Amino acid sequence: MEYAVVLLLASVLVGGLVVFIVEAGLRRARSMTARDEQEINELHRRYGEGRW
């Protein structure tokens, strides 16, 4: 019986860790996308719609 409880707790902890890692990855990807858009907007502001 104790084995089942330990297994259940371990699976809950591993699941929480996986969710945390996925959330951190998504957050980083979103911030990188926002940073890219800021750089593109800055280039548009500096050089207009022409080639940059």
N, C-alpha and C positions, 0 to 999 in steps of 0.2 A: 504493500500500500504506500509506504513512504517513497518507494521508487517512482510510482506514478505521480505523486505530488512534486517530487524533484524534477521529473521530466516535464511536467506541466509548467512549473516555474521557469525552467530553462528555456522552454519554447516561447513563453511570453517575453522573457528578456531578450532573446535573439530577435523575435519579431519587432520589438520596440527599437532595437538597435538598427535593424534594417530600415525601418520607417524613418528613423532619425537621419541615417546616411542618405537616403533618397531625398528627403526634404532639404538637407544641406546642399546636395548636388543641384537640385532644382533652383534653390535660392542663388547659388553661385552663377548658374547659367543665366538666370534672369538679370542679375547685376551686370554680367558681362555684356548682355544684349543692350541693356540701358546705356552702358558706357560706350558701346559702339555707336549707338544712335546719337549720343551727345557729341562724339567726335565728328560724325557725319554732319550734324547740324552746324557745328563750328566751321567745318570746311565750306559748307554752303554759305554761311554768313560771311566768311572771309573772301571767298573767291566766286561767289554767285553760283549759277547753275552750270557754268562751263566745266571744262575738264580740270580735274585736280588730281 
